Amino acid sequence: MSVTFTCPDAPSEIRRVPCDSPDLGLECTEGHRCGYCDDGWMEQHVTDCPEVNFSNDNTRAILALLQIAPEVVGSLTPSQIPAVLRRCMVVVNQVADRAHLVFDTCEEPRERRVVVNEDGMPEITTGPRIIHGGNTDEDTLRRLDNIQEILVYAAEHGYTVAWG
């Protein structure tokens, strides 16, 4: 799952453009459709508002840094944005505020448990393999820069910033 940050009030339009098989290089011709469109055309959302998409974990981390409740669905009104922009500038300039988010790639140990199968016999199973890709300070700064770009755009135009 992921979370998109944007300004829903910003002007936008939907354009129909020839299908490019979402840049996958698939052939999309009459009689041989790519599977991404119905008729050789696709809809493209066009806006001048910056948007960014983060994983749920990265969303919660960035929101916590900005002292916003770390929920994966939320919004900021135009009157709240200046304070969040100030906090963003502080966090960008204070390494200590971001240091706890830096970690190396790691793998969570698989959960092992005993279950009883349909024959009534105990069976040992393991949970899914989960690998966390790590996070550098540069990753965090890049995400803060993305959020700051949206906040500045919203402040300049009087828009709400929403995520979900």
N, C-alpha and C positions, 0 to 999 in steps of 0.2 A: 504494500500500500504506500501511497505517497500523498503529499499535501502541496497544493498549488496556492501561491500568494499572488494576488492581483488586486486591481481596483475595479470592482464590478460596475461602478457608475461611469467609467471611462467610455467614450464613444467607441463603438466597434461595428463591424459589419460581417456578414457571411457572404463569401464569394464562391461561386461554382467555378472550379478550375479543372482542366483535364487531369485525369488520374495519373499519378506518377508512381503508383504502386508503393506508396510511402517510402520512396527512395530505396526500395529493395531490389530494383532491377528486374522485377517480374514483368512479363509481357501482359499488357492490358489492351486487347483489341476486340473488335466486334466478333462475337462467337467464342472468344477465349478471355474471360474476365479473370482478374487477378485474385478476387476474393475479398478485396478491400472496398470495392464499389459495386453498384448495381448496373450502371449504365455508361461507364467510361468517364464519369465526372465525379468529383469529390468536393465536399464543402470545406472551405478554409476560413478559419476565424482570423480576422485582421483587426488589429488595434495598434495604437502607438504607445499603449501602456506597457511598461515592462512587466514580465511575469517570471516567476521562478518556481521550480518544483523540487521539494526535498523529501527524503524519507521521513517516516513518522518520528524516528529517533532523532534525526537531525533537526526536525521542526521543534520538538520539545526542548532540545538543548539550546537552540537559538532563542526561542521565546523565554526560557529561563534566564539566559544571559541578559535579555532586555527587560527583565523583571515583569514579564507578562505571564499570566497563568498558562502553563504549558499544555494547553489543550490543542488537539489537532483540527478543531473547527473553532473559528472565532473571527473577530473583526475589531478594527480601531476606527473611531470616528475622527473626522478632520480635527476636532479640538484636542484629541489625545496624541496625535502624531508628533507635534513638536517635542513633547517630553520624551517620547520613545526615540526620536532622532538624537536628542542630547545624550540619552543613555547609550545609544549605539556608538556615538563618537567616543564616549568614555571607554567602552569595552574595547573598541578598536585600538585605543592608545594605552591600554592597561593589560599587559601580558598576563599578569597574575590573575585577572578575572577570567581568562580563557584557559589557563593551564590545566585545569582538571578535565578538560575535554580531549586532551591529547592522549592517545593510546595506540599500541601496536596491534597488528592483526592478531586475532586470537580465535580459538575454537572452544565453544562451550562443551564440557563433557556431556556425552550422551547419557540421558537418564535411563537407568536400568530398572526394570520392575518385573515382578513375577505375576503372571496372570494365569487363570485356569482356562484351558482350551475346551472345545466342545466335547471332548472325550473325558473331561474331568481331571485331566493331567496338568500339573503345573508346567508353565513354560516361561522362559526368560525372554523378555523383549527389550529392545532399545528404542529410545526416542529418535527424533530427527537430528541430523548433523547440522549444526548452526555455526557459521563462521562470520565473525565480525571483521569487516575490512580495515579497521583502524581509522584513525583521524589525526591529521597533523594540524598544527597551528595555522598553516597556510590554508587548509581546507576550511577551518572556522572563519578566517578572515575573508575568504572568498564568499562564503555564505552571508556574512555580515554586509559585505559590499553589495551583494545582490539585494538584500532586504533594504539597505540604505537607498539604493536606486529607486525602489518602489515607493519608499516613504517620501523621498524628495519629490518624486513625480506627483504623488497624492497631495502633498502639502502645497505644491505650486498650483494645483488645479482644484483644490478643495474637495477631493474625493475620499471616500472610505477605503481602507485597505481590509481585505477579507482573505481568509485562508480556510481551506478545507479540502 
